[in-house]
Amino acid sequence: MYYTEFDTPLCPVILVGDEEGLSRLHMVLGDDKKGLELTQGLKRNDALFQDAKQQILEYISGERRIFELKLNPKGTDFQKKVWQALCAIPYGETRSYKEIAIMAGNDKASRAVGMANNKNPIPLIIPCHRVIGSSGQLTGYAFGLEMKERVLEIERRNVKK
């Protein structure tokens, strides 16, 4: 497995993956890397992630709405169904946890959708930030509600272009 690190206008980002695809995107906030250990057999390979880096920077600057990257997230079958449903949410739009549960095939799994969102290993690209409470309020985000609002604002601002 390989990794790269780079700065973005939102925060520093660490990408992890291999030839099979991107398996992790970590947003570094403060000194905490939320358990991401770069010493666990990972080798730095900036060239492998050049396209992903470029697409992420284009997304943050409002120049890109759709990612065209090979993804290889690790998770349960249900988590993968949820993450696939998240990728179907159009840029600049949001869906409730219940709507995602229905899309994933279990209309009673709203809480499980929340847990799958929390375990999303590739935020931004698998857009868990587009999931909100049924009341329309922002709810949980692994990187904090302030970051969730910032990412949603990027999309709101650029969907009008």
N, C-alpha and C positions, 0 to 999 in steps of 0.2 A: 504494500500500500504506500501511497505517496501523499504529500501535502504541499500546499503553498500558503503563504500569508501575504496580504496586501491591505492597504488602507482604502477606505471608501468615505464619501461624505457623511455616511451614517455612523460608521464605526469600523475598526479593523475587522477583517474577515479571514478565516482559515478555511480552506477547502481540503477535503480528504477524498481520495478515490484511487482508481487504477484504470487499466484499459477497458474494463467492463462498465465504467461510468462513475459519475460523481456519487459518493455515498454519504457525504456529510458536508454541511455548510455551517460553520460556527461563527456567530457574531460576538466579538470580544468586547465586553463591557466592563470597564474598570480593570482591576488586576485579576479578576476571576475568569477562568476559562471554562467554567461549568463542567469540570471533570474531563476536559479534552486533554489527553496526554500525548504530546508529540514525540515522546521518547519510546513509545511502544512499537518499535519496529518500523516506524514511518520514515521514509526518506524524502527529503525536499526535492521537488521536481517542478519548477516554475513553468517550464515549457508545456508539460502535460495539461496544465490548467489555463493556458493563455486564452483560449476561446471562452471558457467559463468566466474568467476574470473580466474580459471585455464585455460580455453580455450582462454581467451583474452591474458593471459601471454604467452601461447604457440604460439599464432598467432604472437605476437610482437617479440618473440625470433626466429621465423621462423620454428617452429616445427609443426605448424598447418596451413592448407590451407582452410579448410571447418569448419564452426561452426555448431555444433549440439545442438542447444538450442531452446527452445520453446519461440517464440517471440509474443508480443502482442502490436504492435505499434498503436498509436491512430492517425487517419488522415482521410481525405476524401477518397472516393472510388478511385478517380484518383491518389491521392498520394500513396495509397496502391498498385495500379497497377504499378506505377513507382518503388516503393521499391521492388516489386516482380521482376521486370525486372532487377533491379540492382543486385539482388541476383543471377541472371543467368549469370552475367559477370564472366568468369573464373578468378581464382587467377592469378595475374601477367599480366592481360590484361586490356585494357581500351576500352571504347566506347564513341562516341560523344553524345551530347544531342539529336541530330536528330535521331541517332540509337535507343536511349532509347525511344524517342517519338514513333517511329515506333513499337517497342516492346510493348509499352503500348497501342497501338491501335489508335494513332492519329499522323500522320506524320507531322502535322503542329503545334505540341504542344511543340516545343523545349524550349521556354521560360517557359512554365508551368512545364516542366521537371526540369528546373533550380530552380524554386520555390519549387517544391516537394523535390528536393535534399536539399535545404536550410532548409526545415522543417523536414528532416529525424531525427527521435528521437533516432535512434540506429546506429550512425556511427561506422565504423570499421566492425561491424557484417553485417549491410546492407551497402554494400560498395560504398557509394556515392563518395568516393575518386577516384574511377575508371572511373569517367565521366570527359571527357576533351572537349575542344573546337574542332570544326571540322578542325581547322588548326593544331591540334596536341598540342596546347599550354595548359598549366594548366590554368584553370579558377576557379572562386569562390569556396570557401570551408568555411563552417561556422566557422572553427577553424583556418583559415588562410592558405595561399598558402604554407608557410614554413612547416606547419604540414602535409598538403596534400602531399608535395614532400617527407617528411620523411616516411610516410606510404607507398607510392608507391615504395620508395627505398627498404623498407623491402621486399616487394613482388618481385621486380626485382632481388634483391640479392638472394632470396631463391627459385625462380622459376627455377634457373639453377641447383639446387641440385638434 
